[in-house]
């Protein structure tokens, strides 16, 4: 049962926290509560401290200040690599961009169709104090980059999307409901197996804590009456119907 719980939890969290990302314009993507706008970013550069290569990132061509000596404009590159011999390679092209959200306020942009099968993955963190682009590591032919931006993200989603607070509340509600269902199912199935295998019960005796469930309607009644015992009519009812437990009624 523990393995089942782990599987259900993983599936639930994946369902709750995976949001659809829509392209709503040139260099603009949005979830239900967050918008990523890269139109104001023209050219970013990172020099590898080891001197092996320089990487250049053109997030958007609309306002890009293209450098023809690096990546030819006709190829519409998004990511370029220039090695120590001044040879330039396209790591990924802009028109191949695919975007997904990997955690709260963090997008992942993937660019493909680079030279010799190269592709680039840019992890973009929103709402940072400064704009920064850097090369992280390489698993050829894939190159991984990270970027922090201050003004590229807005706390508003595509038309018809809900707010982040609503999504968070609904997600918590779904988690609680499914967790409750799992707990009840585990209690019933596990309890019945215990009663069958260890207690050798059969029929209605398989129900775990049977005596408690038989008495539960009366327990709920007593709790309700005790809660509202400050009402004279309720006190009179308790005197007539629960005489054996009357000692618990406040005087």
C-alpha positions as CSV (number, residue, x, y, z in Angstrom):
1,X,0.0,0.0,0.0
2,X,2.9,2.3,0.6
3,X,4.1,2.0,-3.0
4,X,0.6,2.8,-4.1
5,X,0.6,5.9,-2.0
6,X,3.9,7.1,-3.4
7,X,2.7,6.5,-7.0
8,X,-0.6,8.4,-6.4
9,X,1.3,11.3,-4.8
10,X,3.8,11.6,-7.6
11,X,1.0,11.5,-10.2
12,X,-1.1,14.0,-8.2
13,X,1.7,16.5,-7.9
14,X,2.6,16.2,-11.5
15,X,-1.0,16.9,-12.5
16,X,-1.4,19.8,-10.1
17,X,1.8,21.7,-10.8
18,X,2.0,21.1,-14.6
19,X,0.5,24.1,-16.4
20,X,-0.2,24.7,-20.0
21,X,2.1,27.3,-21.7
22,X,0.6,29.1,-24.7
23,X,2.3,31.2,-27.2
24,X,0.3,34.5,-27.3
25,X,2.6,36.6,-29.5
26,X,6.1,36.9,-31.0
27,X,8.5,36.1,-28.2
28,X,5.6,36.0,-25.7
29,X,4.3,33.0,-23.8
30,X,1.8,32.7,-20.9
31,X,0.4,30.2,-18.4
32,X,-2.9,30.8,-16.6
33,X,-1.3,33.2,-14.2
34,X,2.1,34.2,-15.6
35,X,3.3,35.9,-18.8
36,X,6.9,35.7,-20.2
37,X,7.7,38.5,-22.6
38,X,11.2,38.5,-24.2
39,X,10.6,41.2,-26.8
40,X,12.8,43.7,-25.0
41,X,15.8,41.4,-24.9
42,X,18.0,41.8,-28.0
43,X,21.4,40.4,-27.3
44,X,23.0,38.6,-24.3
45,X,26.6,37.2,-24.1
46,X,28.5,34.9,-21.8
47,X,32.3,34.4,-22.0
48,X,33.3,31.1,-20.6
49,X,36.1,31.8,-18.0
50,X,38.1,28.9,-19.3
51,X,38.3,30.6,-22.7
52,X,36.9,27.6,-24.6
53,X,34.0,29.4,-26.0
54,X,31.7,32.4,-26.0
55,X,27.9,32.0,-26.1
56,X,25.4,34.5,-27.4
57,X,21.7,34.5,-26.9
58,X,19.2,36.3,-29.0
59,X,15.8,35.7,-27.2
60,X,13.8,37.7,-29.8
61,X,14.5,38.9,-33.3
62,X,12.0,41.8,-33.2
63,X,14.4,44.2,-31.6
64,X,17.6,42.2,-31.9
65,X,20.8,44.0,-32.7
66,X,22.3,41.3,-34.9
67,X,26.0,40.8,-35.3
68,X,26.7,39.3,-38.7
69,X,30.1,38.2,-37.7
70,X,28.7,35.7,-35.2
71,X,25.5,34.0,-36.4
72,X,24.1,34.8,-39.8
73,X,20.8,36.6,-39.6
74,X,19.3,34.5,-42.4
75,X,19.5,31.4,-40.1
76,X,17.5,33.1,-37.3
77,X,19.6,31.7,-34.4
78,X,18.6,31.9,-30.8
79,X,21.8,30.5,-29.3
80,X,25.3,30.8,-30.8
81,X,28.6,29.3,-29.8
82,X,32.0,30.8,-30.9
83,X,35.0,28.5,-30.0
84,X,38.5,29.6,-29.3
85,X,39.3,29.3,-33.0
86,X,36.6,31.9,-33.7
87,X,34.5,29.3,-35.5
88,X,30.8,30.0,-34.9
89,X,28.1,27.3,-34.5
90,X,24.3,27.7,-34.2
91,X,23.2,25.9,-31.0
92,X,19.5,26.4,-31.6
93,X,17.1,28.4,-33.8
94,X,14.4,30.8,-32.6
95,X,11.6,29.3,-34.7
96,X,12.1,25.9,-32.9
97,X,11.5,27.4,-29.4
98,X,9.4,25.3,-27.1
99,X,8.5,26.6,-23.6
100,X,7.4,24.8,-20.5
101,X,7.1,25.9,-16.9
102,X,9.1,23.7,-14.5
103,X,8.3,25.3,-11.2
104,X,6.7,28.5,-9.8
105,X,8.2,31.5,-11.7
106,X,10.6,29.3,-13.7
107,X,10.4,28.6,-17.4
108,X,12.5,26.2,-19.5
109,X,13.0,27.2,-23.2
110,X,14.4,24.6,-25.6
111,X,15.9,25.5,-29.0
112,X,16.8,22.8,-31.6
113,X,18.0,22.5,-35.2
114,X,21.5,23.7,-34.5
115,X,24.6,22.8,-36.4
116,X,25.5,19.1,-36.2
117,X,22.4,18.3,-34.1
118,X,23.1,20.9,-31.4
119,X,20.3,22.1,-29.2
120,X,20.1,24.5,-26.3
121,X,18.1,24.6,-23.1
122,X,17.7,27.9,-21.2
123,X,16.2,27.8,-17.7
124,X,14.8,31.3,-17.0
125,X,14.0,32.5,-13.5
126,X,11.5,35.3,-13.2
127,X,11.5,38.3,-10.9
128,X,15.2,38.3,-10.1
129,X,17.1,41.5,-9.1
130,X,19.2,41.5,-12.3
131,X,19.3,40.3,-15.8
132,X,21.9,37.6,-16.2
133,X,22.7,35.0,-18.8
134,X,25.3,32.3,-18.4
135,X,26.4,28.9,-19.7
136,X,26.0,26.1,-17.1
137,X,27.3,22.9,-18.7
138,X,27.3,20.8,-21.8
139,X,26.1,17.2,-22.5
140,X,26.9,17.2,-26.2
141,X,25.0,17.9,-28.4
142,X,22.9,19.7,-25.7
143,X,24.0,22.9,-24.1
144,X,22.4,24.1,-20.8
145,X,22.1,27.8,-19.9
146,X,20.4,29.8,-17.1
147,X,19.0,33.2,-17.2
148,X,17.6,35.4,-14.5
149,X,15.3,38.3,-15.5
150,X,13.7,41.2,-13.6
151,X,11.1,42.6,-16.0
152,X,10.4,39.8,-18.5
153,X,7.7,38.2,-16.4
154,X,4.3,39.6,-15.4
155,X,1.9,38.2,-12.8
156,X,-1.0,37.9,-15.3
157,X,-2.0,35.0,-17.5
158,X,-3.6,34.6,-20.9
159,X,-7.2,35.7,-21.4
160,X,-9.6,33.4,-19.5
161,X,-6.9,32.1,-17.2
162,X,-7.3,32.2,-13.5
163,X,-5.2,33.9,-10.9
164,X,-2.3,32.3,-9.1
165,X,-4.1,32.4,-5.8
166,X,-7.1,30.6,-7.1
167,X,-5.0,27.9,-8.8
168,X,-3.1,27.4,-5.5
169,X,-6.2,27.1,-3.5
170,X,-7.8,24.7,-5.9
171,X,-4.7,22.6,-6.1
172,X,-4.6,22.4,-2.3
173,X,-8.2,21.3,-2.3
174,X,-7.6,18.6,-4.8
175,X,-4.6,17.3,-2.8
176,X,-6.7,17.2,0.4
177,X,-9.6,15.4,-1.3
178,X,-7.4,12.8,-3.0
179,X,-5.3,12.3,0.2
180,X,-8.6,11.7,2.1
181,X,-9.8,9.2,-0.4
182,X,-6.5,7.4,-0.3
183,X,-6.5,7.3,3.5
184,X,-10.1,6.0,3.7
185,X,-9.3,3.3,1.1
186,X,-6.2,2.2,2.9
187,X,-8.1,2.0,6.2
188,X,-11.0,-0.1,4.7
189,X,-8.9,-2.4,2.6
190,X,-6.1,-2.8,5.2
191,X,-8.6,-3.2,8.0
192,X,-10.6,-5.9,6.2
193,X,-7.4,-7.8,5.4
194,X,-6.4,-7.7,9.0
195,X,-9.8,-8.9,10.2
196,X,-9.8,-11.7,7.6
197,X,-6.3,-13.0,8.1
198,X,-5.6,-12.4,11.8
199,X,-9.0,-12.3,13.4
200,X,-10.5,-14.9,11.1
201,X,-13.7,-12.8,10.8
202,X,-16.2,-13.3,8.0
203,X,-19.2,-11.4,6.7
204,X,-20.0,-8.2,8.4
205,X,-17.3,-8.9,11.0
206,X,-14.7,-8.0,8.3
207,X,-15.6,-4.3,8.8
208,X,-12.7,-2.8,11.0
209,X,-13.8,-1.3,14.3
210,X,-17.4,-2.5,13.8
211,X,-18.5,-1.7,17.3
212,X,-17.4,1.9,16.9
213,X,-19.3,2.3,13.6
214,X,-22.4,0.8,15.1
215,X,-22.3,3.3,17.9
216,X,-21.2,6.3,15.8
217,X,-24.7,7.6,15.1
218,X,-25.3,7.9,18.8
219,X,-21.9,9.4,19.4
220,X,-22.6,12.1,16.8
221,X,-26.0,12.7,18.4
222,X,-24.5,13.0,21.9
223,X,-21.8,15.4,20.6
224,X,-24.3,17.6,18.8
225,X,-26.6,17.7,21.9
226,X,-23.7,18.5,24.2
227,X,-22.5,21.3,21.9
228,X,-25.9,22.9,21.9
229,X,-26.8,22.1,25.5
230,X,-27.0,25.8,26.4
231,X,-30.4,25.9,24.6
232,X,-33.2,25.1,27.1
233,X,-35.1,22.8,24.7
234,X,-32.0,20.8,24.0
235,X,-31.3,20.4,27.7
236,X,-34.9,19.1,28.3
237,X,-34.5,16.6,25.4
238,X,-31.2,15.4,27.0
239,X,-32.9,14.9,30.4
240,X,-35.6,12.7,28.8
241,X,-33.5,10.7,26.4
242,X,-29.9,10.5,27.7
243,X,-30.5,10.2,31.4
244,X,-27.5,7.8,31.9
245,X,-25.2,10.5,30.4
246,X,-26.8,13.5,32.0
247,X,-23.9,14.1,34.3
248,X,-22.0,15.6,31.4
249,X,-24.5,18.4,30.8
250,X,-23.3,21.7,32.3
251,X,-25.3,22.8,35.3
